[in-house]
Amino acid sequence: MKKITIYLLIGVLSIGSLFTSCESVKNTNKTQRGAAIGAVAGGVLGAVLGNNIGKGGNGAIGAVLGGVIGGVAGGVIGNKMDKQAREIQTALPGAQVERVGEGIRLVLGENSVRFDTNKSTLTAAAKANLDKLVPVFQSYADTDIVIYGYTDITGKPEYNLTLSEQRAISVEKYLESKGLNMSRFKMVGMGIADPIATNDTPEGRSQNRRVEFAITANEKMVEDAKKQAGN
């Protein structure tokens, strides 16, 4: 089990001028996208997509999901991630599932896994929703998962950074208790960074008290995809 606390987020420069439209890339299927990324720009396009997802973007998750394999192997991985994303959405309709590059961004907010103010303990409803994800995660054992914990803006930033990490750890420990391999997970405390809603209302603050997942291919999946692609 690895714990990471981020104290400084480094912005990634936008290089949208290299492409006529990021939206046109998003509209392709993942096999086409994987091949295009490999042929045109490698990890660069993945970084662009990763830093323009969601309401305000998410630099940390974008950086994780931005590294791509590309080519036919990238398309193979993309197809597997497509299938996993659909299964996650079916298992937990309240979650926000986004395909980014060759990975998945999964947001567990107020409708799936939420936290009370100043708390990192999982509610009964949160545990029930995590239970729905366990079979999907077990079916895709060749993936690595980073869990990001977040807070609203209430309280001191330093305290919120620690609290957000505790929230990520709570989720990991629960998933581990359900039989998932702890070595697949990293936990990152993000504090008040990257709000997905306003912090000016109770409803908005509730949405910001959340966890997010970045799901990527592990080394075995990458090697298997390269073999399948004939690399």
N, C-alpha and C positions, 0 to 999 in steps of 0.2 A: 504494500500500500504506500503510495507516494503522495505527500502533501506539498502543495506549492502555494505560496502567497505572493500575489502580484502587488508591488508597491508603486510601480510606474508602468503606465501603458504607453507604448511607443506607437505613434500613428504611422500608417502606411500611406505613402503618397499615391494619389489617384493618378492612373495613367490611362484614363478612358479615351484619350485621343488616339490610342493605338487601335481602337476598335470603333466601328461605326455605331454599334448599339449593344450594350450589355443585355438589354431586354431580348434582343433577337437570339442571343446565345442561350438565355434561360428557356426560350421556347423550343429549343431543339431537344431531341431525346438524349438520354445520357450516353448511349453508345456514340452518337455523333459528337456530343460534346467532348467525350474523352479523347476521341481521335483528333478533334479540332484543337483541343488544348495542347496535345502532344505535338501537333504539326506546326502550330502557330506561335505559341508563347509559353509553353511549359507551365511553371507555377505562377507566372505573372497574372494570367487571367483568373486563376483560382483566387488569388489574393484580392483582386478587384471585386469579384463576386462575393467573397467572404466578408468584405468590409462594406457592403451595400445591402445586407439583408436586414429584415425587420424594420421597425419604425425608425430607429435611429442608427442602425448598423451595429455591429459588435466586433470591435477590433481584435479582442483576444480570441474569440471563436473563429473569426475570419482568418487569423494567422495560423491556427491549427488546421483548419479545413482548406487553407489556400495551397498547401503543398500537394502537388498532383503527380501521378505517374504518367498520364497522357497516353496517346497512341491507342492501339487495340487493347492493350492490357488495361488501360484506364477505362475503356468502354466496358470491359468485362466486370471490373469492380463497380462501375456505375450501375450496371444492370442489377447486380446483387444489392446495392444500396437502394435502388428503386424498389425492389421487392421488400426489403426490410422496412423502408419508410411507409409503404402501403400497409404492412402488417401492424406497425406501430399505430398508425392512424385508425385502423380498424379496432385494435385492442383498446385504445384510449382516445376516443373522439374529442375529448376536451383539450387535448394537447395540440400545440402548434408544431408541425413537422415540416421542415424545409430541407430540400436537397441542395447542397452547396458543393460545387466541384465534384469530387468523388467521395464526399461524406454526407453526413446528416446533422442538421442542427435541430435539436428537440428542446422545446420550451415547456416546462411544467409550471404553469401559473396557478391562478386562483381556482380554476376549474379542475385541477388535477392534484398538484402538490403545492400547498401554500403553507405559510408560517404565520403565526400570530406575532404581533409586535414584540420585539426583544426576546423571541424564542427561537430555538433551533430544533426543538423536539418535533417529531412527526406526529400529526394528528391521525386518528383512526381512518379518516377519509383518505389522507395522504398515503398511508400504508396500503389501503385497499387498491388505490390506483397504481402504486408501484408494483403490487402483486400482478397486475394485468400486463406489465412490461416484462416481467421475469421470463415467461416462456419465449418471448421474442428474442431477448438478449441471449438466452440459452441456445436458441436455434442458430444464432450467428456468433459462434464462439471465436471466429477469426477476426474480431473487431476489437479495437481499443476504444475506451470511453473516458473522456474528461468530463467531470462534473463541476459546473460553476455555480457557486452560491452567491446570492445577491440580497441586498437589504433595501429598504426605503431610505429616505434622507434624514429620518428622525435620529437624533443622537450624534455623537462625535464620529467623524470619519474613521478614526483609528479603531474605535470600538466596533463600528460596523464592519470593518475589514475582518476582524477576528470572528464576529458573529456570522458573517457570510461563509467563512471557511468552515465553521462548526456546522452550518446547515448542509454544506456539501458533504461533509464527513458523515452526518446523520443519514443521508441518503445512501452513501456507499456502504455503511455498516449494515443498513437494513437489507440492501440487495445482497451483500455477502452472506447475511444470515439465511437467505433464501437459496443459497447454493451457488451463487455466481463467484467466479474466480477473482479474488481481490487484486491479483496482479494486472488485470485488465484496466484498472481504474487509476486515475489521478484526480485529485481534488484541488480546486482553485477557489480562493476567496476573492471576490471582486468588489465587495463593499457596496458603495452607492453608485458605482460606475454603470454606464449603459442602461439607464432607465428605459423601460418600454411603455411607460405611462407617466402622466403628470404626478408629481409629489405634492401637489396643492390640495388634493382631495383624499378622503379615506379610501375611496375606491381605487384611485390611482396608486396610492401607496401599497395597497393590498396586492395589486398586480406586480409591483416591483419586488415584493418579498417572494422570491422564486428561486428555482434552480433551472439550469440549462445543461444540455448534454451536447458534446461534440463527438460524433461517432465516426471513426476512421478505420481503414483497413490496417490490420497488423502485418508483420513481416511475412507470415505464412500466406495470408490472402494475396499479398502482392506477388510473392513468388509463384503461387499457383496460377494467378492471372497471367503472369508472363509466360509460364509454360503453356497455358491454354492458347495464348496468342502466338506461340511459336518463337518467342524471343530467346 
